[in-house]
């Protein structure tokens, strides 16, 4: 079942004009909050935006592209935030990014499991989004995803064979 989800999930940018049931939204958010994190500190917070005017405001911040249109069209936008102080730092790497990455991936996979679609958005003007959503300065806005029923299921775009991504014992040893 899990491998089927990995193989079948797609990034969705077009959504039906249909509300998402509260129990499905709750399952998606619970999946995100069950993610592992640095020292189990759970640095995340999620802003759920159902208001169409607020989604349109965020869409305008994103500019004129398919992701912006997806934000405006989907019935829900989920914004993933992190408190860097509630995550670790080692080898000059801030692990809140990884913590949010795992949480949002779990959110996306459970959304697919619930018959819903998502698309990971990570390129945006964080300061403009911060102002629009009144996010405190010490909190980072890491990612966001529209959430809704897919209007269509895109074709599989392919992946490199596993053998091209895996080395044995040392770099370059296939």
C-alpha positions as a Markdown table, in Angstrom:
| # | Residue | x | y | z |
|---|---|---|---|---|
| 1 | Unk | 0.0 | 0.0 | 0.0 |
| 2 | Unk | 2.7 | 2.5 | 0.9 |
| 3 | Unk | 4.7 | 1.9 | -2.3 |
| 4 | Unk | 1.5 | 2.4 | -4.3 |
| 5 | Unk | 1.1 | 5.9 | -2.6 |
| 6 | Unk | 4.7 | 6.7 | -3.5 |
| 7 | Unk | 4.2 | 5.7 | -7.1 |
| 8 | Unk | 0.8 | 7.3 | -7.6 |
| 9 | Unk | 1.0 | 10.6 | -5.8 |
| 10 | Unk | 1.4 | 13.6 | -8.1 |
| 11 | Unk | 1.7 | 17.4 | -7.6 |
| 12 | Unk | -1.7 | 18.8 | -8.2 |
| 13 | Unk | -2.2 | 22.4 | -9.5 |
| 14 | Unk | -5.8 | 22.2 | -10.6 |
| 15 | Unk | -8.6 | 21.6 | -8.1 |
| 16 | Unk | -12.3 | 20.9 | -8.2 |
| 17 | Unk | -14.6 | 23.6 | -6.8 |
| 18 | Unk | -15.6 | 21.3 | -3.9 |
| 19 | Unk | -15.0 | 21.7 | -0.1 |
| 20 | Unk | -12.7 | 19.4 | 1.8 |
| 21 | Unk | -14.4 | 17.6 | 4.7 |
| 22 | Unk | -13.2 | 18.5 | 8.2 |
| 23 | Unk | -12.3 | 14.9 | 9.0 |
| 24 | Unk | -10.1 | 14.7 | 5.9 |
| 25 | Unk | -8.4 | 17.9 | 6.8 |
| 26 | Unk | -7.9 | 16.7 | 10.3 |
| 27 | Unk | -6.3 | 13.5 | 9.1 |
| 28 | Unk | -3.9 | 15.4 | 6.9 |
| 29 | Unk | -2.9 | 17.7 | 9.7 |
| 30 | Unk | -2.5 | 14.8 | 12.2 |
| 31 | Unk | -0.2 | 13.0 | 9.7 |
| 32 | Unk | 2.0 | 16.1 | 9.6 |
| 33 | Unk | 2.1 | 16.4 | 13.4 |
| 34 | Unk | 3.1 | 12.7 | 13.7 |
| 35 | Unk | 6.3 | 13.3 | 11.8 |
| 36 | Unk | 9.6 | 12.7 | 13.5 |
| 37 | Unk | 11.7 | 15.8 | 14.4 |
| 38 | Unk | 14.9 | 16.9 | 16.0 |
| 39 | Unk | 14.9 | 15.6 | 19.6 |
| 40 | Unk | 11.1 | 15.3 | 19.2 |
| 41 | Unk | 10.8 | 19.1 | 19.6 |
| 42 | Unk | 8.1 | 19.4 | 16.9 |
| 43 | Unk | 9.1 | 22.8 | 15.8 |
| 44 | Unk | 6.2 | 23.2 | 13.4 |
| 45 | Unk | 3.0 | 25.2 | 13.2 |
| 46 | Unk | 0.5 | 25.1 | 10.4 |
| 47 | Unk | -1.8 | 27.9 | 9.3 |
| 48 | Unk | -4.9 | 26.6 | 7.6 |
| 49 | Unk | -6.5 | 29.2 | 5.2 |
| 50 | Unk | -10.0 | 28.6 | 3.9 |
| 51 | Unk | -11.0 | 32.2 | 3.3 |
| 52 | Unk | -10.9 | 32.8 | -0.5 |
| 53 | Unk | -9.9 | 36.4 | -0.1 |
| 54 | Unk | -6.9 | 35.5 | 2.0 |
| 55 | Unk | -5.9 | 32.7 | -0.5 |
| 56 | Unk | -6.2 | 35.2 | -3.3 |
| 57 | Unk | -3.9 | 37.6 | -1.4 |
| 58 | Unk | -1.3 | 34.9 | -1.0 |
| 59 | Unk | -1.8 | 34.0 | -4.7 |
| 60 | Unk | -1.0 | 37.6 | -5.7 |
| 61 | Unk | 2.2 | 37.5 | -3.6 |
| 62 | Unk | 3.2 | 34.4 | -5.5 |
| 63 | Unk | 2.8 | 36.1 | -8.8 |
| 64 | Unk | 1.5 | 34.9 | -12.2 |
| 65 | Unk | 2.4 | 31.2 | -12.3 |
| 66 | Unk | 0.6 | 27.8 | -12.1 |
| 67 | Unk | 1.3 | 27.5 | -8.3 |
| 68 | Unk | -0.3 | 30.9 | -7.6 |
| 69 | Unk | -3.4 | 29.9 | -9.6 |
| 70 | Unk | -3.5 | 26.6 | -7.6 |
| 71 | Unk | -3.4 | 28.6 | -4.3 |
| 72 | Unk | -6.4 | 30.7 | -5.5 |
| 73 | Unk | -8.4 | 27.8 | -6.8 |
| 74 | Unk | -7.9 | 25.2 | -4.0 |
| 75 | Unk | -10.4 | 25.3 | -1.2 |
| 76 | Unk | -7.6 | 25.3 | 1.4 |
| 77 | Unk | -4.1 | 26.5 | 1.7 |
| 78 | Unk | -1.8 | 25.1 | 4.4 |
| 79 | Unk | 1.2 | 27.2 | 5.4 |
| 80 | Unk | 4.0 | 25.3 | 7.2 |
| 81 | Unk | 6.0 | 27.4 | 9.7 |
| 82 | Unk | 8.8 | 26.5 | 12.0 |
| 83 | Unk | 10.3 | 27.9 | 15.2 |
| 84 | Unk | 14.1 | 27.5 | 14.6 |
| 85 | Unk | 14.6 | 27.6 | 18.4 |
| 86 | Unk | 12.6 | 24.4 | 18.7 |
| 87 | Unk | 14.9 | 22.5 | 16.5 |
| 88 | Unk | 18.5 | 21.6 | 16.5 |
| 89 | Unk | 21.6 | 22.9 | 14.6 |
| 90 | Unk | 24.6 | 20.7 | 13.9 |
| 91 | Unk | 27.5 | 21.0 | 11.5 |
| 92 | Unk | 26.2 | 24.5 | 10.6 |
| 93 | Unk | 22.8 | 23.1 | 9.4 |
| 94 | Unk | 19.5 | 24.2 | 10.8 |
| 95 | Unk | 17.4 | 21.1 | 11.2 |
| 96 | Unk | 14.0 | 22.9 | 11.3 |
| 97 | Unk | 14.1 | 22.7 | 7.4 |
| 98 | Unk | 14.4 | 19.0 | 7.6 |
| 99 | Unk | 11.7 | 18.8 | 10.3 |
| 100 | Unk | 9.3 | 20.7 | 8.2 |
| 101 | Unk | 10.2 | 18.8 | 5.1 |
| 102 | Unk | 9.3 | 15.5 | 6.8 |
| 103 | Unk | 6.1 | 16.9 | 8.2 |
| 104 | Unk | 4.9 | 18.4 | 4.9 |
| 105 | Unk | 5.8 | 15.2 | 3.0 |
| 106 | Unk | 3.7 | 13.2 | 5.5 |
| 107 | Unk | 0.9 | 15.8 | 5.0 |
| 108 | Unk | 1.1 | 15.4 | 1.2 |
| 109 | Unk | 1.1 | 11.6 | 1.4 |
| 110 | Unk | -1.9 | 11.4 | 3.7 |
| 111 | Unk | -3.7 | 14.0 | 1.5 |
| 112 | Unk | -3.3 | 11.6 | -1.4 |
| 113 | Unk | -4.5 | 8.7 | 0.8 |
| 114 | Unk | -7.6 | 10.7 | 1.5 |
| 115 | Unk | -8.2 | 11.3 | -2.2 |
| 116 | Unk | -7.0 | 14.9 | -2.0 |
| 117 | Unk | -4.2 | 16.7 | -3.9 |
| 118 | Unk | -1.3 | 18.9 | -2.9 |
| 119 | Unk | 1.7 | 20.6 | -4.5 |
| 120 | Unk | 4.7 | 21.6 | -2.5 |
| 121 | Unk | 5.4 | 25.4 | -2.7 |
| 122 | Unk | 8.8 | 26.6 | -1.4 |
| 123 | Unk | 9.6 | 29.6 | -3.5 |
| 124 | Unk | 7.9 | 32.8 | -2.3 |
| 125 | Unk | 8.6 | 36.1 | -0.7 |
| 126 | Unk | 8.6 | 35.0 | 2.9 |
| 127 | Unk | 8.4 | 38.6 | 4.3 |
| 128 | Unk | 5.3 | 39.4 | 2.2 |
| 129 | Unk | 3.6 | 36.2 | 3.3 |
| 130 | Unk | 4.7 | 36.9 | 6.9 |
| 131 | Unk | 3.0 | 40.3 | 6.8 |
| 132 | Unk | -0.2 | 38.9 | 5.1 |
| 133 | Unk | -0.5 | 36.2 | 7.8 |
| 134 | Unk | 0.8 | 38.1 | 10.8 |
| 135 | Unk | 3.5 | 35.6 | 11.5 |
| 136 | Unk | 6.0 | 36.6 | 14.2 |
| 137 | Unk | 9.5 | 37.6 | 13.1 |
| 138 | Unk | 11.1 | 34.6 | 15.0 |
| 139 | Unk | 9.0 | 32.1 | 13.0 |
| 140 | Unk | 10.1 | 30.9 | 9.6 |
| 141 | Unk | 7.6 | 30.2 | 6.8 |
| 142 | Unk | 9.2 | 27.2 | 5.1 |
| 143 | Unk | 6.6 | 25.8 | 2.7 |
| 144 | Unk | 2.9 | 25.9 | 1.7 |
| 145 | Unk | 0.6 | 23.7 | -0.2 |
| 146 | Unk | -2.9 | 24.1 | -1.6 |
| 147 | Unk | -5.2 | 21.2 | -0.6 |
| 148 | Unk | -8.3 | 20.0 | -2.4 |
| 149 | Unk | -9.8 | 17.5 | -4.7 |
| 150 | Unk | -7.8 | 17.1 | -7.9 |
| 151 | Unk | -9.5 | 18.3 | -11.1 |
| 152 | Unk | -7.2 | 15.9 | -13.0 |
| 153 | Unk | -4.5 | 13.4 | -12.2 |
| 154 | Unk | -1.3 | 14.2 | -14.1 |
| 155 | Unk | 0.6 | 11.5 | -15.9 |
| 156 | Unk | 3.8 | 10.0 | -14.3 |
| 157 | Unk | 6.8 | 12.0 | -15.4 |
| 158 | Unk | 9.2 | 9.3 | -14.6 |
| 159 | Unk | 12.1 | 8.9 | -12.2 |
| 160 | Unk | 15.7 | 7.8 | -12.7 |
| 161 | Unk | 16.2 | 4.1 | -12.1 |
| 162 | Unk | 17.3 | 3.3 | -8.6 |
| 163 | Unk | 20.6 | 2.1 | -9.9 |
| 164 | Unk | 21.5 | 5.6 | -11.1 |
| 165 | Unk | 21.0 | 7.0 | -7.6 |
| 166 | Unk | 22.6 | 4.4 | -5.4 |
| 167 | Unk | 26.3 | 3.7 | -4.7 |
| 168 | Unk | 27.7 | 0.8 | -2.8 |
| 169 | Unk | 30.3 | 1.2 | -0.1 |
| 170 | Unk | 31.7 | 4.4 | -1.6 |
| 171 | Unk | 30.9 | 7.3 | -4.0 |
| 172 | Unk | 30.8 | 6.2 | -7.6 |
| 173 | Unk | 30.8 | 2.5 | -6.9 |
| 174 | Unk | 27.8 | 1.0 | -8.7 |
